[in-house]
Amino acid sequence: MASFFLMGSFYTYVLYSRKYDKIYIGYSADVDSRLVSHNDQRNRGWTKKYQPWIIAYTETYPKKKQAMKREKQLKSAKGREFIWNEIIPKIK
């Protein structure tokens, strides 16, 4: 029954690069595969130059729209402050 609730879940996630002390905020239906793509040497996006990444934080939502809304909140000044003050110190 627990797997029923996990099906169709979406995630808001924060990646952290210890090497460069950088964060990346995104959303996905599959955080593990997104981490692999962010760490892929063939990656052409912004995250390539700050590899390697680790998953620092995730939140689960039943709907994509909710995960997207939370991603936007975390990308705000207050959201980034929360990440840097509450999440990152726990993994450093």
CYANA upper distance limits for C-alpha pairs under 8 A (distance plus 0.5 A):
  1 MET  CA      5 PHE  CA      7.74
  2 ALA  CA      6 LEU  CA      7.23
  3 SER  CA      7 MET  CA      6.73
  5 PHE  CA      9 SER  CA      8.08
  5 PHE  CA     62 PRO  CA      8.48
  6 LEU  CA     62 PRO  CA      8.47
  8 GLY  CA     29 ALA  CA      7.84
  8 GLY  CA     62 PRO  CA      7.08
  8 GLY  CA     63 LYS  CA      8.04
  9 SER  CA     29 ALA  CA      6.68
  9 SER  CA     60 THR  CA      7.03
  9 SER  CA     61 TYR  CA      6.24
  9 SER  CA     62 PRO  CA      5.25
  9 SER  CA     63 LYS  CA      7.05
  9 SER  CA     64 LYS  CA      8.22
 10 PHE  CA     27 TYR  CA      7.59
 10 PHE  CA     28 SER  CA      6.23
 10 PHE  CA     29 ALA  CA      4.93
 10 PHE  CA     30 ASP  CA      7.96
 10 PHE  CA     60 THR  CA      6.29
 10 PHE  CA     61 TYR  CA      5.66
 10 PHE  CA     62 PRO  CA      6.55
 10 PHE  CA     63 LYS  CA      6.69
 10 PHE  CA     64 LYS  CA      6.10
 10 PHE  CA     67 ALA  CA      6.59
 11 TYR  CA     27 TYR  CA      5.82
 11 TYR  CA     28 SER  CA      5.82
 11 TYR  CA     29 ALA  CA      6.45
 11 TYR  CA     30 ASP  CA      7.95
 11 TYR  CA     31 VAL  CA      7.37
 11 TYR  CA     58 THR  CA      6.87
 11 TYR  CA     59 GLU  CA      5.99
 11 TYR  CA     60 THR  CA      5.13
 11 TYR  CA     61 TYR  CA      6.53
 11 TYR  CA     67 ALA  CA      6.34
 12 THR  CA     25 ILE  CA      7.94
 12 THR  CA     26 GLY  CA      6.27
 12 THR  CA     27 TYR  CA      4.70
 12 THR  CA     28 SER  CA      7.13
 12 THR  CA     58 THR  CA      6.12
 12 THR  CA     59 GLU  CA      5.76
 12 THR  CA     60 THR  CA      7.15
 12 THR  CA     61 TYR  CA      8.42
 12 THR  CA     67 ALA  CA      5.83
 12 THR  CA     68 MET  CA      7.79
 12 THR  CA     70 ARG  CA      7.22
 12 THR  CA     71 GLU  CA      6.31
 13 TYR  CA     25 ILE  CA      6.30
 13 TYR  CA     26 GLY  CA      5.92
 13 TYR  CA     27 TYR  CA      6.30
 13 TYR  CA     28 SER  CA      8.35
 13 TYR  CA     31 VAL  CA      7.78
 13 TYR  CA     55 ILE  CA      7.75
 13 TYR  CA     56 ALA  CA      8.10
 13 TYR  CA     57 TYR  CA      6.08
 13 TYR  CA     58 THR  CA      4.84
 13 TYR  CA     59 GLU  CA      7.00
 13 TYR  CA     71 GLU  CA      8.26
 14 VAL  CA     23 ILE  CA      7.11
 14 VAL  CA     24 TYR  CA      6.09
 14 VAL  CA     25 ILE  CA      5.09
 14 VAL  CA     26 GLY  CA      7.07
 14 VAL  CA     55 ILE  CA      6.67
 14 VAL  CA     56 ALA  CA      5.99
 14 VAL  CA     57 TYR  CA      5.56
 14 VAL  CA     58 THR  CA      6.93
 15 LEU  CA     23 ILE  CA      6.00
 15 LEU  CA     24 TYR  CA      5.50
 15 LEU  CA     25 ILE  CA      6.91
 15 LEU  CA     35 LEU  CA      8.45
 15 LEU  CA     53 TRP  CA      6.42
 15 LEU  CA     54 ILE  CA      5.96
 15 LEU  CA     55 ILE  CA      5.14
 15 LEU  CA     56 ALA  CA      5.79
 15 LEU  CA     57 TYR  CA      7.59
 16 TYR  CA     21 ASP  CA      7.50
 16 TYR  CA     22 LYS  CA      6.27
 16 TYR  CA     23 ILE  CA      5.07
 16 TYR  CA     24 TYR  CA      7.00
 16 TYR  CA     53 TRP  CA      5.90
 16 TYR  CA     54 ILE  CA      5.88
 16 TYR  CA     55 ILE  CA      6.89
 16 TYR  CA     56 ALA  CA      6.33
 16 TYR  CA     88 ILE  CA      8.32
 17 SER  CA     21 ASP  CA      5.86
 17 SER  CA     22 LYS  CA      5.66
 17 SER  CA     23 ILE  CA      6.88
 17 SER  CA     50 TYR  CA      6.77
 17 SER  CA     51 GLN  CA      6.92
 17 SER  CA     52 PRO  CA      6.47
 17 SER  CA     53 TRP  CA      5.24
 17 SER  CA     54 ILE  CA      7.03
 18 ARG  CA     22 LYS  CA      7.65
 18 ARG  CA     52 PRO  CA      8.33
 18 ARG  CA     53 TRP  CA      8.01
 18 ARG  CA     92 LYS  CA      8.18
 19 LYS  CA     50 TYR  CA      7.96
 19 LYS  CA     51 GLN  CA      8.26
 19 LYS  CA     52 PRO  CA      7.95
 20 TYR  CA     50 TYR  CA      6.64
 22 LYS  CA     50 TYR  CA      7.79
 24 TYR  CA     47 THR  CA      8.06
 25 ILE  CA     71 GLU  CA      7.08
 25 ILE  CA     74 LEU  CA      7.70
 25 ILE  CA     75 LYS  CA      7.28
 26 GLY  CA     71 GLU  CA      6.44
 27 TYR  CA     31 VAL  CA      8.23
 27 TYR  CA     67 ALA  CA      6.67
 27 TYR  CA     68 MET  CA      6.88
 27 TYR  CA     71 GLU  CA      6.93
 28 SER  CA     34 ARG  CA      7.70
 30 ASP  CA     34 ARG  CA      6.89
 31 VAL  CA     35 LEU  CA      6.65
 32 ASP  CA     36 VAL  CA      6.93
 33 SER  CA     37 SER  CA      6.76
 34 ARG  CA     38 HIS  CA      6.60
 35 LEU  CA     39 ASN  CA      6.71
 35 LEU  CA     53 TRP  CA      7.67
 35 LEU  CA     54 ILE  CA      7.81
 35 LEU  CA     55 ILE  CA      7.77
 36 VAL  CA     40 ASP  CA      6.51
 37 SER  CA     43 ASN  CA      7.17
 38 HIS  CA     43 ASN  CA      6.95
 38 HIS  CA     47 THR  CA      6.56
 38 HIS  CA     48 LYS  CA      7.16
 38 HIS  CA     51 GLN  CA      8.12
 38 HIS  CA     53 TRP  CA      7.70
 39 ASN  CA     43 ASN  CA      7.77
 39 ASN  CA     47 THR  CA      8.31
 39 ASN  CA     48 LYS  CA      7.36
 39 ASN  CA     51 GLN  CA      6.33
 39 ASN  CA     52 PRO  CA      6.25
 39 ASN  CA     53 TRP  CA      6.79
 40 ASP  CA     48 LYS  CA      8.11
 41 GLN  CA     48 LYS  CA      7.48
 43 ASN  CA     47 THR  CA      8.20
 43 ASN  CA     48 LYS  CA      6.20
 44 ARG  CA     48 LYS  CA      6.79
 46 TRP  CA     50 TYR  CA      8.41
 47 THR  CA     51 GLN  CA      7.10
 56 ALA  CA     87 ILE  CA      7.58
 56 ALA  CA     88 ILE  CA      7.59
 56 ALA  CA     91 ILE  CA      7.62
 57 TYR  CA     87 ILE  CA      7.55
 60 THR  CA     67 ALA  CA      7.93
 61 TYR  CA     66 GLN  CA      6.71
 61 TYR  CA     67 ALA  CA      6.31
 62 PRO  CA     66 GLN  CA      8.01
 63 LYS  CA     67 ALA  CA      7.20
 64 LYS  CA     68 MET  CA      6.67
 65 LYS  CA     69 LYS  CA      6.64
 66 GLN  CA     70 ARG  CA      6.75
 67 ALA  CA     71 GLU  CA      6.61
 68 MET  CA     72 LYS  CA      6.82
 69 LYS  CA     73 GLN  CA      6.90
 70 ARG  CA     74 LEU  CA      6.66
 71 GLU  CA     75 LYS  CA      6.73
 72 LYS  CA     76 SER  CA      7.07
 73 GLN  CA     78 LYS  CA      8.28
 73 GLN  CA     79 GLY  CA      6.18
 74 LEU  CA     78 LYS  CA      7.74
 74 LEU  CA     79 GLY  CA      4.27
 74 LEU  CA     80 ARG  CA      6.27
 74 LEU  CA     82 PHE  CA      8.39
 74 LEU  CA     83 ILE  CA      8.18
 75 LYS  CA     79 GLY  CA      6.19
 75 LYS  CA     80 ARG  CA      6.44
 76 SER  CA     80 ARG  CA      6.62
 77 ALA  CA     81 GLU  CA      6.61
 78 LYS  CA     82 PHE  CA      6.70
 79 GLY  CA     83 ILE  CA      6.83
 80 ARG  CA     84 TRP  CA      6.61
 81 GLU  CA     85 ASN  CA      6.38
 82 PHE  CA     86 GLU  CA      5.98
 82 PHE  CA     87 ILE  CA      7.63
 83 ILE  CA     87 ILE  CA      5.39
 83 ILE  CA     88 ILE  CA      6.68
 84 TRP  CA     88 ILE  CA      5.77
 84 TRP  CA     89 PRO  CA      7.55
 85 ASN  CA     89 PRO  CA      7.04
 86 GLU  CA     90 LYS  CA      7.64
 87 ILE  CA     91 ILE  CA      7.61
 88 ILE  CA     92 LYS  CA      6.76
